[in-house]
Amino acid sequence: MTALSHTYQYSGPSELVAEERGQALRLMTSGGGAPRPYFFEGRLLQPRLTALSLRALSRVVGTRFHVPPAMLHRILLEADPVVTCGRGMLRFEGFSGCASTYARVDLTPGAYEGDVASFGTTNVDFNAPMRAALATVRAEEPLALSVGHAEVALQRGEARVVERKVPLPLRWLKGFAEVQAYLSRLTPFAELPATEALRFLRGLPRTRTDKRPHYLVPQGRSVRLSSTAATGAMRLTGLERLRVLEDLAPFAKRLILHADPRGQASAFVLDMGVLRFTLALSGEVWRGFSGEGQTLSALAQRPAVEQVLSTLRAELRWEAVLEPRALASKLSAPEDLVWHGLQVLGVRGLVGFDSQTAAFFHRELPFDLEQVEALAPRLSDARALLEAGALEPDASTPNAWWVRGADVTYHALLDADGEPLRCGCPWFSRHALERGPCKHLLAAQLHAQRAEDPDAS
């Protein structure tokens, strides 16, 4: 498996320590804008709930839902989430080792009180003792939170440095960079009140061997599980992935379900008042949020988007809510262009998407993602077809091209807005647009763009 080398270096291990006024949760960080980045220090107003939420997040990033057992040790080494300190929000997010499950803990300003020293995103050390300590936090005890604390843990009078060099699989990184492409197209499906949410989660099958698709169907104030597809049903596989929500459900005010019209993803948001826990599931356990092509069209239009990227990036400013329509109005740019620009920034790891607020948020993944964007083989192949002169417009059909392959010529059709519609190639017949457009449709997009702007590439 293709992987990138990455080093986690912490000034000390994360720890839960006793202080005069209670306990202090010190989360050591790796990377960021300073040798020991210090973002936040304050007091948690919902200590037990926050601890349970962070522990649930650690369960996701430390779990393999579809990975050979021999890879488990490496997955546990990679099980360090990232934290973003933005304007008014603290966000912890991470992926399962197989990249099929994404989890995020959002702490709103009502969940803490303290000082924000700076904004940024970095890795957080979630070691085994830290995960065990989170399980012991009680509701009534004071708990302070420090993200990137300047103090270091001492061992025999010397500062302890924890350094782990691990291979991060490209599949995991690409999933992290592009999960917002899935989340941004989800639509609200159902909203369950607290009692119904708890009943639904506790009633889920407990077997991990059932990989068949299941369907959720609205029923009164709740939903019911069915094995039969129906119009308007929400498709799910790997139901065991939802078990992480069960411990948090008693604290929830409601559970909001978001569905993908294409059935390729879903999201479950536990609203716990001042905290939110988001769990996003890929359409199949074996198929992760691995950047299978959801943002290829945005990247294919990169020359058109490039004109707004610099001004768009200047508007990020660690904002917790980046709404495309408002940004388009502010920048006097078409909304669809701003949307594509945000998608490109998402591929570069500069923004995430919050399905609950239906808006993007600024965060900068602490990895070198230049290689991730470069490793998009379908887009590279499309550019090669374009440079080889393999495309010829179909004079009889608007927005259509004949694309010459090695032995066969395929017919690629775009819609009136220049978006991929269909292609006659075997890849499209197998996947349609579920995994993004094929190389022939991408080449057609590039050709159409070049016709409008000869300087585009």
N, C-alpha and C positions, 0 to 999 in steps of 0.2 A: 504494500500500500504506500502510495506517495505520501511523504511527510515532510514537515518543516521542523528544523531544530529550534528549540526555544528553551531559555533558561529562566527558572523562577529563582530569584535571590531575595531572601527576606532578612531583615536585620535581627529578627528573632521569631520564634514561633507565635502564632496567635494563641491567646490564652484567656481564661476567665479567672480573674484574681480577686481576692478579698481585700476590701478597703474599709476604712473606718466607717463610711456612710453606706456600705453595702458592697455589691460586687461590681467589677468593671470588666467589660468585654472589650479586649484590645485585639483588633484585627490588623495584623501586619501585612504590608503590601509590597508588591514587586513591580518595578517599573514606574512610569509616571514622570512628572516634570522635575523631580528632585530625587537625590539618592534615597531619601526616606520620605516619600510624599506624605504630607499631612493634610487631610481634607477636612476632617470633622472630629469634634469632641463634644459630647453632650450626654444627656440622660434620656433613657428610653421610658416613655410613659406607659407602654404596654409591654413590659419585659417578658412575661411568659409567652404571650402571643408572638412577639418578635422572635424569640428563641425558637419556638416551634416552627415558625415560617422558615427561618434560616436552616434549621435542621432538615425540613422537608426539601428545601433546595439542595442541600448536600446529599440527600438520598437520591435525587434525580441525577446529579452529576457523577455520583459514585456507582450508578447502576448500569448493568448491561441488559438491554431488552432484546438485542439481537447481535451478539458478539460471541465468537468462539471463546470457551473458558480460558484458553491459554493467554488471551489478551487482557484478562481481568486485572492483573498486576499493573500493567501499563495504564489502564483506564483509571485506576485509583491514583496513580501519580499525576494524571492530568485533571483530577477532580478539584481544581481550584477555580471558583467562579470569579467573575469580575464585578467590581462595584463602581457605580457612577455617582458622583456628587454633583448634582446640577442645581439649578435655581429652584429651591423649594422641595426637591425630591432626592431621596437616597434610594438607589436601585441596585439590587444584587441579581445577577442573572448567570445562567449556565446551561450546559447541554449534557444530556446523557452521553455515555461513551460511544454509542452507536449513532448519535446525532438524530435519533428519531423523536426525541422528547426535549422540549425547551421549557425552562422554568424561570420565573422572575418574581422577586419580592420587591414591591414598591412601598416605601415608607413615605407617607405624606407628612407635611409639617406638623400635623396633629399627633404624630407618633413619637416625636422627640422634641427636646428643647436643648439648645446648645449653640455653639459657634461654628460657622462654616469658614474655615481658613482659606480655602481655595476650591476651585472646581476642577474636576478631572475624572478619568477612568483608569483603573489599574487592577491587577490581580490581587486577590485576597487569599491568604494562607488558611485553608480549611483542613487542618490535620485531624487525625483520629481523636486525640484528647480534646480538641475543640468541639468536635461533633458530640462526644460523650458529655462534655460539660454543659452544652446547650440543653441537653435532656433534663438537667437537674435544676434549671432556673424555675423559681416559684413566682406566682403572680404577684404576691405582696411585697417582695423584696426589691429595694432600689437596684437599678442596673444602669451603669454608665456605658456609653459606646464611644470608642475611639477608632477611627478609620485612618490608618497610616500614622499611628502614634509615634512621636519622636523618641520616646523611651525605648530601650532595647532590653530584652530579657538577659540577665547575667547568669553565667555559669562558671563557677570557680573563679569569680572576680574578673572574668573576661567576657566581652560582648559575644554573644552567640550569633553566628550567621548560618542560616539554613539555605542551602543552594541545591536545587534539583534541576538537572538537565534532562529534558524528556522530549521525545519526538511527538509533535502534535500532528495527527493525521490531517491531511488536506481536506478530507471529507468533513471533519469536525469544524475546521476553520471556515470553510465555505458555507457550511450550514449556519454558523454564527453570523457571518457577514450578510447572508441573504434571507434569513428567516423573516425579515420584515416584508419581503415580497409576498410571502404566503399570508402573513397576518393582515396586511393592508387590504387584501381582497375579501376577507371574511365579513360576513354579515350577521347581525344578531339573530339567533335562532329561538331561544327561550330564556326566560328568567324564572328561577325557582326560589321561592321564599326559604327561609332558614330550615324549617322543619322538613319541607319536601326535599331540599338539597341533601340533608343528612340521610333521609330515608333512601333516596336514589343511590347515593354513594355506598351505603351499607348493604344495599340489595344487589350490588354488582356481583357477577360470578367470580369466584376466587381461583379458578383454574388458570394456569399460565400456558396451557397446551393448546387452547382454542385460538387459532389464528384466523378463523373465518370472519368475514365482515358482519357487523351488527349494525342495526339502525335504530336511532332514537326517533320516536314519534310523539308529538305533543299530545298530552292527555290532561285536560283540566289545567290545574296550576303546576303540573309536573310533566314528566316525560316517561314513556315506557320503552323498554328494550324489546326489539323485534329482530328476528333472524331473516325477515323478508323485506326486500326493498320496496319502498312505497313513495309516491309523489310527495315531495316536501319533507322527506325523512332526512336525518343527519347520519351520514355514514361514519362508522368507527371500526377500527381493528385494534388488537392489543389492549383490551380493556384493563388488563392488570396495571397499565400505566396510570390509570386514574386513582389507584389505591393511595398514592401519595397525598391526595386531598382529604382522606378520611379523618386524619387526626386534627386537621384544621377546621373541618366542617362544623363542629360544635360552636365555634367562635364566629361563624359567618352570619352576616345579615341577609345575604342572598348569593346565589350562584348564577352567573350569566354565561350562557352557551353561545359560541360563535361558530357558524358553519361556513364551509367553502362550497359555493355553487357547483364546483367541479368535483367535490368529494375527495380532494387531495390533502386536506388538513382540517383541523378543528382546534378550538381554544376554549378553555374553561377558566373563568375568572371568579375567584372567591373574594367577595367584597366583605372585608372585616372592619369596615369603618375607616379607621386611620391607616389601615394596611390593606394591600391587595396582593393576592397570589395568583399569578397567571401560569397556566400549564397549557402548552401547545403541543399537539400530537400530529405527526405526519400521517399520511393516508395509509401507509403500511409500516409495520414494525421494521421490516428489513430495508425500507427505503427512507432514508433520513432527510432532514432539511439540509441537503448537501449541495445546494446551488445547481440543481439539475437543469436549469435553464429559465427560471422564472424571471430573471432580470436581463436575459440576453437581448431582448428587443430594446430595452433602454440603453444597453451598452452599444448596440448596433447603431443607435441614433446619436452616438456620442458627439460627433461634430456639431449637430444641431443643438445639443444640450450644453455643449462646452461654453457657449456664450453666456449662460446664466450661472454656471457652476461657481465661478469665483465670487460673484455677488451673493449667491445663495449660501455659500459656505460662510461668508462674512456675517450672515444673519443667524447662524447657529447659536453662538454665544452661550452654550450650555443651557439652552432653553429646555424646559420640561415639556412644552407643547409647541410643536411646529406644524401649523395647519396649512396645507397647500393653498387653499383659496385665499387666506389672509396674506400669505407670502406672495402669491401672484399679484394681488392688488398692490401690495407695498412696492414690489419690484417692477410693476407695470409690464408683466410678462404673462403669456398664456398659461392657464392653470395646468394644462396637460404637460407643458414643457417643464414647469416647476416640479410636477409629480415625477416625471422621468428623471429630472435632476436629483431629486431626493432618493430615487431608487439607485442611481449611480453612486451617490454618497453612501448609501446603505451597503452596496457591494464593497466599497472601500472601508467599511467598518466605522463610518463617521456618524451614522444615525441608526436608531432602532425605531420600532413601531409599537405603540400602545393601543391595542384593539379596544380598550375600554374608553379611552378618550378620542379614539379614531384620529390620532395625530402622531406624527413622528416626534422623537426626542433626540437631542444631541448627546452622543457618547462616542468616544474614540477608543476602539479596542486596542489593548496594549500589545499588539502583534504587528509584524511587518506584513501587511496584506497586499503589497504590490505584486508579489508572485501569485497570489490567489486570483486577482483580476486577470493576470496574464494567462493563467491556465484555464482558458475557456476554449476547448478544442473546436466546438462547433462554430464559434465566432471566428476563430483563426482560419478554419476551413472555408467559411463564407468569404472572408477577405481574399483568400487564395483564388477562389472561383471568380471573384470580381476582377482581380488583377490578371487572370488568365484569359479574360474576355469570353467567359463561358455563358454569359447571359445575353438573351435576345428578347426584347419586348414582343409580346403576342399582339399583333396588330388588330386581331379580331375581338380581343377581350380587354377591357380596361383593367389596369392594375394587375396585369398578369405577365409572367415571363417564362420563357423556355430556358431551362438551365441544363447545360450539357455536363453529364458525369463522365466517368471513364468509358462506360460502354452504353449508357442509356441517357436519354434526355427526359427531364422531368418538367412538369407544368406546375409552377408556383403562383399562387394567387393571394393578393393582399386585399383587405377591405378598402372602403372609400377613404378611411383615415390613415391608410398606410400600415395597418396592423396585420400580422400574419393571419391567414384564413385557412388555407389548405394547400397540400402538396401531393403529388402523385408518387412520392418515393416510399420505399418499404419502411423506413424509420417512421414516417408520419402515419402510415397505415397501422403500425403497432401502437404508437403512443399518442397520436394526434397532437394536441397542444398541452397535454397533461404535464409534460416535462419541458415545456418551452418549445420554441420553434425549431425546425430542422435547419441544417446549414443552407439548404436551397432557399427557404423563406427568408432567412437572415441575409443571404446574398441579394435577394430581390429587394429587401428593404434598403440595403446599402446602395444598390443600383438606382432605385427611385430617388434616394437622397442625393446621389451624385448628379442625377439629371436636373434636380432643382438647384443644386449648388455645386458647380464644377470644382470648387476648391475643397469640397468635403472629401474625406478619405474613409 
